[in-house]
Amino acid sequence: MERRLIGKAASPGIAIGRVVSLRPVSGVPRAGAAPDLERSALRQAIEATKQNLRSMVARLAGDEAAILEFQIAMLEDPELALEAEQFVGEGQPADAAWLRSMDMEMARYRASYDVHFRGRVSDLADIRDGVLSHLRSTPEHDPIEPGQIVVAEDLAPSHFLRMDWTSGGGIALRAGSPASHVAMLARARSIPMVVGLGEAVEGLTGLTVLDGETGMVIGSPVEESLTQAQAQALRLSVGRREAEQRMREPAVTRDGKRLSILLNISSLRELTGLMPEDCDGIGLTRTEFLIESALLDEEAQFRAYAALVRWAAGRVVTIRTLDAGGDKPIPGYSPEGEANSFLGLRGIRLSLSRPDVFLVQLRAILRAAALGPTRILLPMVTLPEEVGEARSLVNIAAEQLARAGLAFVVPPIGIMIEVPAAAMAPEIFPVDFFSIGSNDLEQYACASARDALQLAGHAHNLHPGTLAMMAHVTHFARANKIDLGLCGDAAGNLAMLPTFLEMGIGSFSVAPGCVAELKAAIRNHRASDGTSIVA
C-alpha cells in the first residue's frame, strides 16, 4: 500500500530507488586488556581515523574538504580523548570508554546555548563512529549500492562523501536539518534530500520516490505516482542537460537585459574543469577556508589570491576578508567561550581586533590586485566606523608595500549586507559596492538558527520582512549608482528568481554547480526596473 510522508525539503530533485536503512556502527565489543594497551589501541584508532579523513580531503575541494578538516582538527585536540582515557584507567575497554565519553560530549554540545556547538553534534557522531570502527575492526556502515535511497536518523558528512552518487540516489532522514553540512553537500552534488520525516521513515522499504522539491516521500508508490515521478525526473534531467550545453552563453533576460553571474569559491580546486567564460568572475571568495592555515603567511596568501585573479582572465575577483566565527571558527584565531559566537567577535569585528593578521591578508590582496580586477569585501559590518578602520588598515598595508618596493593596487571596498541594522541604513556606509548575504540576513532577521530543524519553516525561501530589507538596500544602491549583488543560498533559489528580478537585482553569486541552471532560468524571465518594489 502506498505511504506518503511529509518532511522538510533539503536538496531539490527527484530520486526513485530502493530503500537502504543505515544502522549505527555495532561490531563485536572488545574484551579489554591492560589499561596501557587499551589506551594505546584508542590512540591508534584515533590516528587511523585522522589518516582516513586526510585521504578523503586530498580528493575533495571547498566546503567538502573544509568539513572534514574541521573533524581532523577536533581529533587532534588531546582534550577530546582525555575523558575516554580516564574511563580506560577505571578498567573499561577502549571502545566502551570511547562510546561513553563521546555520548557525554555530544550531550554537552546538544545542551549548549551556542548554535555552532549544537550544529556540530553530527560531526561528533561521525568522529565517534570512525574511531569505533577501528577499535572493533568493523566497517563503519554496510556498503550502499549506487542509486539507492538512504534512510537514517541522520547522515554524517564523511559517510556521505564516501558514497558513490554517480548513479543518483537520495537521502531521507528521520531528523536532520536543511541547514546541516550534509544538506549543503547534497545540494552541491544535486542529490535529492528530505529531512525531518520522524519515526514513520523507519517503516519505508522497497521502491520509494523522494521529492526534494516538496519534501514528500512516497513508499511503495502506485503506478500513477511512479509514472508522475519518472516524468518529473526526466523533465528535470533534460532541463539540466540543456542548461549545461548553454552554460557559456551570457545570462540575458527575455527582454534583453544582461545580468552578471559570478562564482562563490572556497578553494582553488573548485575551479577545476571550469573556464572563465562560464561566468562573469568571482563574486565571493571565502578566505576563511582558502587560507585558514596561512593566516600569517603573506606569500602563501598572495599565491592563492593571484591564482584566482589569473584564472579570471580580466574578470572581477571579489575577495572577502576572513569571516571567522559563528559556524566557521578558526582554531587559535577565533575567540573561545563566547556565549553566542554568531553575535560576538565575528567577521570584520574579529579582523579589526587582530590587525597583525588583518594586515597580512590586506597586503596579499593588494598585491594580487595588481594582476587584475579585484575587490575587497568586508563581512559582518554593522557600523560605518568599521569601514573607516578597515580603510585605514588598507592604507597602512599600501604604505608597507610601497616601502618594500612591491607592486600593488588599492581595490574597491564593499561590505556584506547581512546585519539587519546595516540593511536598514545603507546610506551610512562609505563603500564602493554592496553584497547582500542572504543566509545570515535571514537568520538574524528571523531570529532563527539556520541549523534548527524545528525552525526550518522560518527560513522557507525568504521572509517578507527580509525581502523588504533587501528591497530597501537595492533601491538605495540603484538610486545612488552603487554596484550591488546577491550571494548566499537565495541567489541560486530559482523559485525566488522572479522576486529578485522584480526587485531590480542584476548580479548573482552562486556555487559553480548552480551557474548553468540559473542562467537558463534567467532566459525564461523578464527583467524589471525595480520601481514596483516598495523600498
C-alpha positions in Angstrom: 0.0 0.0 0.0 1.3 3.5 -0.9 2.5 5.6 2.0 3.1 9.3 1.8 5.4 11.1 4.3 5.9 14.8 4.5 9.2 16.3 5.7 11.3 19.3 5.0 12.9 19.7 1.6 16.6 20.0 2.0 18.0 19.4 -1.5 15.9 19.6 -4.7 15.4 16.9 -7.3 13.5 13.6 -7.7 15.0 10.3 -6.6 13.5 6.9 -7.4 15.1 3.8 -5.9 15.0 1.1 -3.4 15.5 1.9 0.3 18.5 1.0 2.3 18.5 1.7 6.1 21.7 2.8 7.8 22.2 1.5 11.3 24.7 2.7 13.9 28.1 1.0 14.0 28.0 -2.1 16.1 30.6 -4.8 15.7 31.9 -7.1 18.4 32.8 -5.3 21.6 36.3 -5.6 22.8 37.2 -8.0 25.5 39.5 -5.5 27.0 43.1 -5.7 28.2 45.5 -3.8 30.5 44.8 -0.1 30.6 48.1 0.8 28.9 47.2 -1.5 26.0 43.7 -0.1 25.7 44.9 3.5 25.8 47.4 2.6 23.0 44.6 1.0 21.0 42.4 4.1 21.4 45.2 6.4 20.3 46.0 4.2 17.3 42.3 4.2 16.3 42.2 8.0 16.5 45.3 8.3 14.4 43.9 5.8 11.8 40.6 7.8 11.6 42.6 11.0 11.0 44.5 9.4 8.2 41.3 8.2 6.6 39.9 11.7 6.7 43.1 13.2 5.3 43.0 10.8 2.4 39.4 11.9 1.7 40.4 15.6 2.0 43.0 15.1 -0.7 40.3 14.2 -3.2 37.9 17.0 -2.2 37.6 20.7 -2.6 36.0 23.7 -1.0 33.3 23.2 1.6 33.6 19.4 1.3 37.2 19.5 2.3 36.6 22.1 5.0 34.0 20.0 6.8 36.4 17.0 7.1 39.3 19.3 8.0 37.2 20.6 10.9 36.8 16.9 12.0 40.5 16.4 11.8 41.1 19.4 14.0 38.7 18.0 16.6 40.5 14.7 16.6 43.9 16.5 17.0 42.6 18.1 20.2 44.1 16.0 23.1 41.2 17.0 25.3 38.8 15.0 23.1 40.2 11.7 24.3 41.1 12.7 27.8 37.8 11.5 29.3 37.9 8.2 27.5 41.4 7.5 28.7 40.2 8.2 32.3 37.4 5.6 31.8 40.0 3.2 30.5 42.0 3.8 33.7 38.9 2.7 35.6 39.0 -0.7 33.8 36.7 -0.2 30.8 37.7 -1.4 27.3 38.8 1.3 24.9 35.6 1.0 22.7 33.2 1.2 25.7 35.2 4.1 27.2 35.2 6.0 23.9 31.5 5.5 23.4 30.7 6.7 26.9 32.9 9.8 26.6 31.6 10.7 23.2 28.0 10.3 24.2 28.6 12.6 27.1 30.4 15.1 24.9 27.5 15.1 22.4 25.0 15.6 25.2 27.0 18.7 26.3 27.0 20.0 22.7 23.3 19.5 22.4 22.7 21.4 25.6 24.9 24.4 24.5 23.4 27.8 24.1 25.8 28.3 21.2 24.2 27.2 17.9 27.6 26.4 16.5 28.1 23.7 19.1 24.7 22.3 18.7 25.2 22.1 14.9 28.4 20.1 15.3 26.8 17.1 17.0 26.7 15.2 13.7 30.4 15.8 13.3 31.0 14.3 16.7 28.9 11.3 15.8 30.9 11.0 12.6 34.2 11.0 14.6 32.7 8.6 17.2 31.8 6.0 14.6 35.1 6.4 12.7 37.2 5.6 15.8 34.8 2.9 17.0 35.1 1.1 13.6 38.8 0.9 14.1 38.6 -0.3 17.7 36.1 -3.0 16.7 37.7 -3.8 13.3 34.4 -3.5 11.6 33.2 -1.3 8.7 31.5 1.9 9.8 28.4 1.0 7.8 27.3 -1.6 5.3 28.1 -0.8 1.7 25.5 1.3 -0.2 24.6 0.4 -3.8 24.5 3.4 -6.2 21.1 4.7 -6.8 19.6 3.7 -3.5 17.6 6.0 -1.2 19.4 6.1 2.1 17.2 6.2 5.2 18.8 7.1 8.5 18.4 9.0 11.7 21.0 11.5 10.4 23.9 11.2 7.9 27.4 12.0 8.8 29.4 14.2 6.3 32.2 11.7 5.9 29.8 8.9 5.2 28.1 11.0 2.5 31.4 11.7 0.9 32.4 8.0 0.9 29.2 7.1 -1.0 29.0 6.7 -4.8 26.4 9.2 -6.0 27.3 9.0 -9.7 24.2 6.9 -10.4 21.9 9.1 -8.5 20.2 8.2 -5.2 18.5 10.2 -2.5 18.5 10.8 1.3 15.5 10.5 3.7 16.3 11.4 7.3 14.2 11.0 10.4 15.9 14.1 11.9 18.5 16.3 10.2 18.3 19.9 9.1 18.1 21.8 5.7 21.0 23.9 7.0 23.2 20.9 8.0 26.6 20.1 6.5 25.1 17.1 4.7 22.3 19.1 3.2 24.9 21.6 1.8 26.9 18.7 0.4 23.7 17.1 -1.1 22.8 20.4 -2.8 26.3 20.8 -4.2 26.1 17.3 -5.8 22.4 17.6 -6.8 21.3 14.7 -4.6 17.7 15.0 -3.6 17.2 15.1 0.2 14.3 15.3 2.7 14.8 15.7 6.4 12.5 15.8 9.5 10.4 12.8 8.5 10.0 11.5 12.0 9.6 7.9 13.2 7.4 6.9 10.2 10.5 6.9 8.0 11.7 3.7 9.7 8.8 1.8 8.0 10.0 2.5 4.5 11.0 -0.5 2.4 11.3 -1.4 -1.2 10.8 1.0 -4.1 10.4 4.6 -2.9 10.0 8.1 -4.5 11.8 11.0 -2.9 10.7 14.5 -3.9 13.4 17.0 -2.8 11.3 19.8 -4.3 8.3 19.5 -2.0 9.6 17.4 0.9 7.4 14.4 0.1 8.5 10.8 0.3 6.3 8.1 -1.2 6.8 4.5 -0.1 5.6 1.6 -2.3 4.2 4.1 -4.9 1.2 3.0 -7.0 1.7 3.0 -10.8 0.3 6.5 -11.3 2.5 8.1 -8.6 5.6 6.3 -10.0 4.8 7.4 -13.6 4.4 11.0 -12.5 7.6 11.0 -10.6 9.5 9.4 -13.5 8.1 12.1 -15.9 9.2 14.9 -13.5 12.6 13.4 -13.0 13.0 13.2 -16.8 12.0 16.8 -17.2 14.5 17.9 -14.6 17.3 15.9 -16.2 16.6 17.2 -19.7 16.4 20.7 -18.4 19.7 20.3 -16.6 21.5 18.9 -19.7 20.1 21.7 -21.9 21.3 24.3 -19.4 24.8 22.9 -19.2 25.0 23.0 -23.0 24.4 26.7 -23.0 26.4 27.4 -19.8 29.0 29.7 -21.6 26.3 31.9 -23.1 25.6 35.1 -21.1 22.6 35.4 -18.8 20.2 37.6 -20.7 16.5 38.0 -19.8 13.7 37.7 -22.3 13.6 41.4 -22.7 17.3 41.7 -23.4 18.8 42.7 -20.0 22.3 41.2 -19.4 22.8 40.0 -15.8 26.0 39.1 -14.0 26.5 35.5 -12.8 29.6 35.1 -10.6 31.0 32.2 -8.5 31.3 31.5 -4.8 34.7 29.9 -4.2 36.2 28.3 -1.1 39.1 26.5 -2.7 41.2 26.7 -5.9 40.2 23.1 -6.6 36.7 24.2 -7.2 37.8 25.9 -10.4 39.0 22.5 -11.8 37.1 21.9 -15.1 35.7 25.5 -15.2 36.6 28.2 -17.7 36.4 31.9 -17.1 33.9 32.1 -19.9 31.5 30.1 -17.8 30.8 33.1 -15.6 31.4 36.8 -15.1 34.0 36.5 -12.4 34.2 35.5 -8.8 31.7 37.2 -6.5 32.7 35.7 -3.2 36.0 34.2 -2.1 35.6 32.5 1.3 39.1 33.1 2.6 38.4 31.6 6.0 38.6 28.2 4.1 41.1 29.2 1.4 43.9 30.4 3.7 42.9 29.1 7.1 46.3 27.5 7.7 48.3 30.6 6.4 46.9 33.5 8.4 50.4 34.9 9.0 51.9 33.7 5.7 51.7 36.6 3.3 53.4 34.8 0.4 51.0 31.8 0.6 48.0 34.1 0.7 49.3 36.1 -2.3 49.8 32.9 -4.3 46.3 31.8 -3.6 44.7 35.2 -4.5 46.9 35.6 -7.5 45.8 32.2 -8.8 42.2 33.3 -8.7 42.9 36.6 -10.4 44.9 34.9 -13.2 42.2 32.3 -13.7 39.5 35.0 -14.0 41.4 36.4 -17.0 40.3 40.0 -16.6 37.0 39.4 -14.9 36.5 40.7 -11.4 37.6 38.7 -8.4 35.9 39.6 -5.1 37.9 38.6 -2.0 36.0 38.6 1.3 38.2 39.1 4.3 38.2 36.5 7.0 34.6 35.7 8.1 35.8 33.6 11.0 33.4 32.9 13.9 29.8 31.7 14.1 29.8 28.3 12.4 33.3 28.9 10.9 35.7 29.1 13.8 39.5 29.1 13.1 41.4 27.4 15.9 43.9 29.7 17.6 42.2 32.8 15.9 38.6 32.8 16.8 37.8 33.6 20.5 36.8 30.7 22.7 34.0 30.6 25.2 31.7 33.2 23.7 28.1 32.8 24.9 26.9 33.2 21.3 29.6 33.2 18.7 27.1 34.4 16.0 26.6 37.6 17.9 30.1 38.0 19.1 33.6 38.7 17.7 33.0 37.6 14.2 33.9 38.8 10.7 35.2 42.3 10.5 34.9 42.7 14.2 37.5 39.9 14.7 39.7 41.2 11.9 39.9 44.6 13.4 40.7 43.2 16.8 43.7 41.3 15.2 45.4 43.9 13.0 48.5 41.7 12.9 46.5 39.0 11.0 44.4 41.5 9.1 47.4 43.4 7.7 48.9 40.2 6.3 45.7 39.5 4.4 45.3 43.0 3.2 48.9 43.2 1.8 48.4 39.9 0.0 45.1 41.1 -1.5 46.6 44.5 -2.6 49.5 42.6 -4.3 47.1 40.3 -6.1 45.0 43.3 -7.3 48.0 44.5 -9.3 47.4 41.4 -11.5 43.8 42.1 -12.5 40.4 43.5 -11.4 40.0 42.7 -7.7 37.6 43.9 -4.9 37.7 43.7 -1.1 34.5 42.6 0.6 34.2 43.2 4.4 31.9 40.7 6.3 29.6 41.3 9.2 29.7 45.1 9.0 27.4 46.9 11.4 28.9 50.4 11.9 30.5 52.9 9.4 33.4 53.2 11.8 34.3 49.6 11.0 34.6 50.6 7.3 36.7 53.6 8.3 39.1 51.4 10.4 39.4 48.9 7.6 40.2 51.6 5.1 42.9 52.9 7.5 44.5 49.5 7.6 44.3 49.2 3.8 46.2 52.5 3.6 48.8 51.2 6.1 49.2 48.0 4.1 49.7 50.1 0.9 52.4 52.1 2.6 54.2 49.0 3.8 54.1 47.5 0.3 55.4 50.8 -1.2 58.3 50.8 1.2 59.1 47.2 0.3 59.0 48.1 -3.4 56.3 45.6 -4.2 53.7 46.1 -6.9 50.1 46.7 -5.6 46.8 48.3 -6.3 44.2 49.5 -3.8 41.0 47.9 -4.9 37.4 49.0 -4.4 36.0 48.2 -0.9 32.5 46.9 -0.3 30.5 45.3 2.6 28.3 42.3 3.1 24.7 43.3 3.9 23.9 40.6 6.4 23.2 42.5 9.6 19.6 43.9 9.7 20.7 47.2 11.1 23.0 47.7 8.1 20.3 46.7 5.7 18.0 49.4 7.0 20.6 52.1 6.9 22.8 51.5 3.8 23.3 55.3 3.4 25.7 55.5 6.4 28.3 53.3 4.8 31.0 54.9 2.6 31.7 52.0 0.3 32.0 51.2 -3.4 29.7 48.2 -3.5 27.2 46.0 -1.6 26.8 42.3 -1.5 23.6 41.0 0.2 24.4 37.9 2.2 21.0 36.2 2.3 21.9 33.4 4.7 22.9 35.5 7.6 20.5 38.3 6.9 17.6 35.8 7.0 19.0 34.2 10.2 19.4 37.4 12.1 16.2 39.0 10.8 14.1 36.0 11.8 16.0 35.1 15.0 16.1 31.5 13.7 19.2 29.4 13.8 19.9 28.0 10.4 20.6 24.5 11.7 17.4 24.2 13.8 15.0 21.7 12.1 12.1 22.9 14.2 12.6 26.4 12.8 13.2 25.4 9.2 9.9 26.9 8.2 11.0 30.3 9.3 13.6 30.3 6.6 11.5 28.8 3.8 12.5 30.9 0.8 12.8 34.4 2.5 10.5 36.1 5.0 8.6 39.1 3.6 10.5 41.2 6.2 13.8 40.1 4.9 12.7 40.8 1.4 11.7 44.3 2.4 15.2 44.9 3.8 16.7 43.6 0.6 14.5 45.8 -1.5 15.4 48.8 0.6 19.1 48.2 0.0 18.6 47.6 -3.7 16.5 50.7 -4.1 19.2 52.8 -2.4 22.0 51.2 -4.4 20.2 51.8 -7.7 19.4 55.4 -6.9 23.0 56.1 -5.9 24.6 54.0 -8.7 26.3 51.7 -6.2 27.1 48.2 -7.5 25.0 45.6 -5.7 24.9 41.8 -5.9 23.2 38.9 -4.1 25.0 35.9 -2.7 24.1 33.0 -0.3 21.6 30.2 -0.9 18.9 32.6 -2.1 21.0 33.6 -5.1 20.6 30.1 -6.5 17.0 29.7 -5.5 15.2 29.5 -8.8 11.8 29.8 -7.2 12.8 33.2 -5.8 14.3 34.5 -9.1 11.2 36.4 -10.3 11.1 38.2 -7.0 14.8 39.3 -7.2 14.4 40.4 -10.8 11.3 42.4 -9.9 13.4 43.9 -7.1 16.0 45.0 -9.6 18.9 42.8 -8.6 21.2 42.3 -11.5 24.1 40.3 -10.1 24.1 36.9 -8.6 27.0 35.0 -7.0 26.4 31.2 -6.7 28.1 27.9 -6.3 29.7 26.7 -9.5 27.1 23.9 -9.8 24.3 26.4 -9.9 25.5 28.6 -12.8 24.0 26.7 -15.8 20.5 26.3 -14.4 20.4 29.9 -13.1 21.4 31.2 -16.5 18.7 29.0 -18.1 16.1 30.3 -15.6 17.0 33.9 -16.3 16.4 33.4 -20.0 12.8 32.5 -19.2 12.1 35.7 -17.3 11.7 39.3 -18.0 13.8 41.9 -16.1 12.4 44.8 -14.1 13.4 48.3 -13.5 12.8 47.7 -9.8 10.3 50.6 -9.5 7.4 48.3 -8.4 9.1 47.2 -5.2 8.4 49.3 -2.2 11.7 50.1 -0.5 
